Amino acid sequence: MRIGIRTDKAGLLDRLIHYVPAVWKLSDSQVVDQLYSVVFGEEKPQARVRRFHLLYGDTQNLVRTESLEDLLEIFESDLTAHLGSAARQFCCVHAGVVGWKQFGIVFPGKSSSGKTTLVKEFL
C-alpha cells in the first residue's frame, strides 16, 4: 500500500514517519492509496488567534486540534486502520500479548481499555 505524507513544516515529517510501520520504503511514485496532509498551527508571539493543527486523510478533515500529540495519535490510529484493511494475508489485532508455557495469550481491546495494565500484571 502506498501512503503519502505531506506537511507544511519539514521538522514535523520525521515525527510523522515515526508512526509508520518499520518496514516502510521510500517510493518515487506520485500515486498513493492514501494521502495524509498536516498543517502545522504554529503559535505566533503577538497573535490573538488560536492556530490549530490540522490533519487530513485524503480530503477528509480527521482532526483540528491545538495539541500536536492528539494529532499524532489520530494519525497513527487512522494509518493503522487503513493498513489493516488493506492487509490480504494478515489479520490485524489491537492487543496485548503475554507468553505462557510456549503459548501466547492475546488480550484484544480498544485503546485505553486496560490491555497494557493487564499485561503488566501478568508479567
C-alpha positions in Angstrom: 0.0 0.0 0.0 1.3 3.4 -0.9 0.9 6.1 1.7 1.7 9.8 1.0 2.5 12.2 3.8 2.9 15.9 3.3 3.3 18.8 5.8 4.0 22.5 5.8 6.8 22.0 8.4 9.8 19.9 7.5 10.7 19.0 11.0 7.2 17.5 11.6 7.7 14.9 8.8 10.3 13.0 11.0 7.7 12.8 13.8 5.0 11.5 11.5 7.3 8.9 9.9 7.9 7.6 13.5 4.3 6.3 13.4 4.7 4.4 10.1 5.5 0.7 10.4 9.2 -0.1 10.4 9.0 -2.0 7.1 8.2 1.1 5.0 10.2 2.0 1.9 10.6 5.4 0.2 9.0 5.5 -3.3 9.3 7.9 -6.2 5.8 7.2 -7.2 3.4 10.1 -7.1 0.4 7.8 -7.0 -0.7 6.9 -3.5 -3.6 4.9 -2.0 -4.0 7.3 1.0 -2.6 10.8 1.3 -2.2 12.4 4.7 -1.7 16.2 4.9 -0.7 18.0 8.0 -1.0 21.8 8.5 1.1 22.9 11.5 -0.7 25.6 13.5 2.4 27.3 15.0 1.7 30.0 17.6 2.6 33.5 16.6 4.0 35.5 19.6 1.7 38.5 19.0 -1.3 36.7 17.5 -4.6 36.7 19.3 -5.9 34.0 17.1 -5.6 30.3 18.0 -3.7 28.4 15.4 -4.9 24.8 15.1 -3.0 21.8 13.8 -5.0 20.1 11.0 -4.8 16.5 9.8 -6.5 15.4 6.6 -6.8 11.9 5.2 -7.3 12.4 1.5 -9.9 15.2 1.5 -11.5 14.4 4.9 -10.5 16.5 7.9 -9.5 13.9 10.5 -8.7 16.4 13.4 -8.5 20.1 14.2 -6.6 20.5 17.5 -4.3 22.7 19.4 -2.4 19.6 20.6 0.2 18.1 18.3 0.2 14.9 20.4 -3.6 14.5 19.8 -2.9 14.9 16.0 -0.2 12.3 16.1 -2.4 9.9 17.9 -5.2 10.3 15.4 -2.7 9.9 12.5 -1.4 6.7 14.0 -4.9 5.3 14.5 -6.2 6.2 11.0 -3.0 4.9 9.4 -3.3 1.6 11.3 -6.9 1.2 10.2 -6.0 1.8 6.6 -3.1 -0.6 6.6 -5.1 -3.2 8.5 -8.0 -3.0 6.0 -5.5 -3.4 3.1 -3.8 -6.5 4.5 -4.7 -9.5 2.5 -2.7 -12.2 4.1 -2.7 -11.0 7.7 -5.2 -10.2 10.4 -4.5 -7.1 12.4 -5.5 -7.1 16.1 -5.0 -4.2 18.6 -4.0 -6.3 21.6 -1.6 -7.0 24.4 0.1 -10.4 24.5 1.7 -12.5 27.2 3.8 -15.6 26.7 2.8 -18.6 28.8 4.1 -22.2 28.6 5.2 -21.7 25.0 1.9 -20.2 24.0 0.7 -16.6 23.6 -2.3 -15.2 25.4 -3.8 -12.4 23.4 -5.9 -9.6 25.1 -7.6 -7.7 22.3 -9.3 -4.4 23.1 -9.8 -0.7 22.2 -7.2 1.9 23.1 -7.2 2.8 26.8 -9.2 -0.3 27.7 -6.6 -1.7 30.1 -4.6 -4.1 27.9 -1.2 -2.8 28.9 -2.2 -2.8 32.6 -3.3 -6.4 32.3 -0.2 -7.5 30.5 2.0 -5.8 33.2 0.1 -7.6 36.0 0.8 -11.0 34.3 4.5 -10.1 33.9 
